[in-house]
Amino acid sequence: MLKEEIKNINSSEKELRKFGITVGLVLVFVSLLLFYFDINIYQYFSIPGGLLIIFGIIVPRVLKPIQIGWMTLAVLLGFIMSRVILTILFYLIVTPIGLLTKIFKKDFLDLRISKSQKSYWNYREKKEYTPVDTERQF
């Protein structure tokens, strides 16, 4: 799955141009912020940003290895971070809810077996069909 996604990175000339200009503008913006706050490393962002913009406009094919590496890193980070975020959400939201329902003995799915019950069939009231019911199913 991950290999397939990395293989299918779009490196057309249009995408390379868009990559060069977008990443270049972000780097130039970061360098302007650093210059404004008088942090002396702004050159390390402005020079690569300017080169990316120039190459993106004039010769986008030069940016292909950079774009492939950048997008591969993005795919890998997305793969890792989605699992980290989902794990955190599970353990911070779903697990406490499950524990609370066990503590308060709540049975949302009605799974408890009762010997006194003859049937577990849930009957519903029968009502007349109207065309509006097709649009409003719930």
Secondary structure by P-SEA (a helix, b strand, c coil): caaaaaaaccccaaaaaaaaaaaaaaaaaaaaaaaaaccccccccaaaaaaaaaaaacccccaaaaaaaaaaaaaaaaaaaaaaaaaaaaaacaaaaaaaaaaaccccccccccccccccbbbbbbbbbcaaaaaccc
